[in-house]
Amino acid sequence: MNAPSPALVAPRPERLRLVGQRRQILAIMHQRLMFGMLVYAGIVALIALRVLWLAAFGDHAGRTQGLTSLIPDRGDIVDRDGEPLARTIDAWTIAVHPNKVIGDKLALAQQLARLMPEYSAEQYFALLRSNKPFFYLRRRAAPALVEAVNALGEPGLAIEREPDRLYPQTSLAAHVLGYTDIDGHGVAGMERAFDAQLSNIATRGEPLTLSIDSRVQQALEHELSDAMTTFSAIGAAGVIMDVHTGEVLAMTSLPEVNPNAPGAASPDARFNRATQGVYELGSTFKPFTVAMAMDSGVIRSFGQQYNCPEVLPAYGHLVHDTHPFGRVCTVAEIMEESSNIGTAQIADQLGAERQKQWLTKMGFTGTVPIELKERGRALTPGSRWGPFETMTVGFGQGIAVAPVHLAMGYATLFNGGVYHPPTLLKIGPGHPLPPGKRVFSEETSYKMRALLRLVVMKGTGKRADAPGYRVGGKTGTAQKLINGHYSQTINITSFAGVFPMDEPRYVVVVMLDEPKATPETFGFTTAGWNVAPVVSRTISRIAPMLGVQPNMNREPDMSQVMPFVHETKE
Amino acid sequence: MSSRSFRSVFMVASCAGAALGCYLVSLRVASERASLEDVETQIVSTQRDIRLLQTEIGTRGRLAQLERWNVKVLALSAPAADQFLNGSFELAKLTQPQRKVDFQAPVVLASAPRPERRPVLIGEESTDDAGVATTPANLLHEASLKTETREVPAAAPVNLPRTDAKTSTDKPAAAAKPADKKSVEKLGLAAAKPTKSATEKKTVDKVLAQPAKPVTKLVRIAKTDPLAPLPVKHSSKASKETASAQ
């Protein structure tokens, strides 16, 4: 009964050894377990401490980055007064995933056709039955339509918001602004020229401020399109520029394009006639020839006389005038009546070399120096620049420049003779005025005021006058080169005007492409009849906005030219 | 013993309490911060809404649209050069022509009850011989108003050497009323109104002050016409009609 169990009696040595091993193993296990627990506790403590730390002092990640300020997906473009010209907004997009449609596809197609009638029910049905994974039904949808589509309750219809470029002023300054492609990258105008700045997250928060003044732009566009319709012209362009800074206040090219739907416009409409198109602008060039001659000492007074016959034979060609003098005439009269014959002789005296130098200094021989990528390059006689070409360039034929070129030249001529490259960005703290480059002497610039005022007061540009605003300028009617020949009936008419002439501040260049005669113009298609009134009306509208006060008692120093004008024919 | 055994419990409890307190504070801070974030998010979304609405308003009221409305309905045009003024003086000058126009209504003047006062004025001035610049001016006024006939020069020269030149040439033309009054004054003052002359002499002081009055009265009478239209259109028309009738 009390027989001791063998184990109690005496453990066998191998068993004892086993117990010792087990103890050792147990101890090691305890150690490892303890270590593991400590590591675990340490990690937990670390996390807990971190959580507590974050709870107490945590800087909520990402809080300051996008929430406190609104950064649009693409930078705004605003005019010089801050009026938005281009903005990116969230637009509604309606799309469909045909393979996710669970309802009756035929009924859905009918409902879609009722809501969006651009396609028929059959087309919608075919679309829904196709195996395409995704389809846009309408981009930039109106909220009411979105609500109606949402009410259909079909899970296969996707209604989303996506950033969309909107031009609130529609076609206003469209050629300056340009437009974007479907992915929101600029493909024309300033959208293209400043695409990097507008899409970079670091810079797109600040709007791009243009030098354009939308009110001035609207006035110019309205008056110009009015004239274009009246005279059935195929195109028109206009530029208004600040003579002292080169800021372009308005620039338009017609026919217009709506940047909200650029695809709908014709390639002709997308062409920027103001910067891309180069034209032989005719007599508007004559003031440059006279100014060059004055600065070079060829002309010493506006009373200097030239022989102005009915026709001038020169270097194997004949130079004609629309209003031939048939007598000796002064420089003042040459400008007043826009005489090719007189100007040709002045240019001839000036010589080809000097003419080239001047035109290069004025920036007339290269591309238009402006921010836009759509820039034309002036066409000059090049290697054929001989004495007769010098004559024709002198009165504006044989050289083709963009309207912006012309505006730039007039700005240089009338701001005291200093060249500033034209710019579409507002001159201000972020974009200071670059140093100018002297082209004409101040005295020449001053004297030319009276000469161009004379053209508007008594010469070919009478209809460009805006009472009280002292408009000065020059008309230009150039025959259009068609199939290598100058057409006798088809013209490009232009007017380059500056106001107020006693203290020049703004230059207006307006051009009509192929204007037709109307009964009001008595069959004439010359610039004095069709573009000059546009300048008059535009200046009357914009001058008060630009702070030019009308004054009937102020004029430039007309004593420079008046003594040299033959008055009898009036 | 018991206190010693509970001491650790107290320690643990106080530690736990302190930790809990700290945690509550931080929780409070975190919740405040979260609500602040909510407000900020709200501000941003509101800004976005504002932007959207501004864009919509801008689009609906775009310049081309305004221009279209202007062409069709409003027909506003840019101000002409002569509509700009250099200051308040030029603005004030614009109102003067209206007064001049008022003076062109001599018929009203003729029917007014001034005749009694004017003779008095002239008489007194002549007696006083003050010769104030204002009184001749008054006479000039009347003269310019009544230039029709030149009958009186024969009768008038007798009266006053200075004033005659002005009054006699003009007033006679002023038809029966003013001329008569003066003649009455000189010829028949005693006969018609002996007492009045006395009273008038008493009122010399007043008269001295009065020289201005005729001027104002002239204006006042003239003013009645243009001011009348203000209350109602019909009344203005009526008043004009009456005036013209007069």
Chai-1 contact restraints between the chains, C-beta under 6 A:
chainA,res_idxA,chainB,res_idxB,connection_type,confidence,min_distance_angstrom,max_distance_angstrom,comment,restraint_id
A,A55,B,S26,contact,1.0,0.0,6.0,A-B,restraint_1
A,A55,B,A30,contact,1.0,0.0,6.0,A-B,restraint_2
A,A56,B,S26,contact,1.0,0.0,6.0,A-B,restraint_3
A,R63,B,E37,contact,1.0,0.0,6.0,A-B,restraint_4
A,L67,B,E40,contact,1.0,0.0,6.0,A-B,restraint_5
A,L67,B,T41,contact,1.0,0.0,6.0,A-B,restraint_6
A,L67,B,V44,contact,1.0,0.0,6.0,A-B,restraint_7
A,T68,B,E40,contact,1.0,0.0,6.0,A-B,restraint_8
A,L70,B,V44,contact,1.0,0.0,6.0,A-B,restraint_9
A,L70,B,Q47,contact,1.0,0.0,6.0,A-B,restraint_10
A,L70,B,R48,contact,1.0,0.0,6.0,A-B,restraint_11
A,R87,B,T55,contact,1.0,0.0,6.0,A-B,restraint_12
A,I89,B,L52,contact,1.0,0.0,6.0,A-B,restraint_13
A,I89,B,T55,contact,1.0,0.0,6.0,A-B,restraint_14
A,P168,B,T55,contact,1.0,0.0,6.0,A-B,restraint_15
A,P168,B,G58,contact,1.0,0.0,6.0,A-B,restraint_16
A,P168,B,T59,contact,1.0,0.0,6.0,A-B,restraint_17
A,Q169,B,R62,contact,1.0,0.0,6.0,A-B,restraint_18
A,Q218,B,L63,contact,1.0,0.0,6.0,A-B,restraint_19
A,H222,B,E67,contact,1.0,0.0,6.0,A-B,restraint_20
A,P467,B,A81,contact,1.0,0.0,6.0,A-B,restraint_21
A,G468,B,A81,contact,1.0,0.0,6.0,A-B,restraint_22
A,S540,B,A78,contact,1.0,0.0,6.0,A-B,restraint_23
A,R541,B,A78,contact,1.0,0.0,6.0,A-B,restraint_24
A,Q549,B,F84,contact,1.0,0.0,6.0,A-B,restraint_25
A,P550,B,A81,contact,1.0,0.0,6.0,A-B,restraint_26
A,P550,B,F84,contact,1.0,0.0,6.0,A-B,restraint_27
A,M552,B,A81,contact,1.0,0.0,6.0,A-B,restraint_28
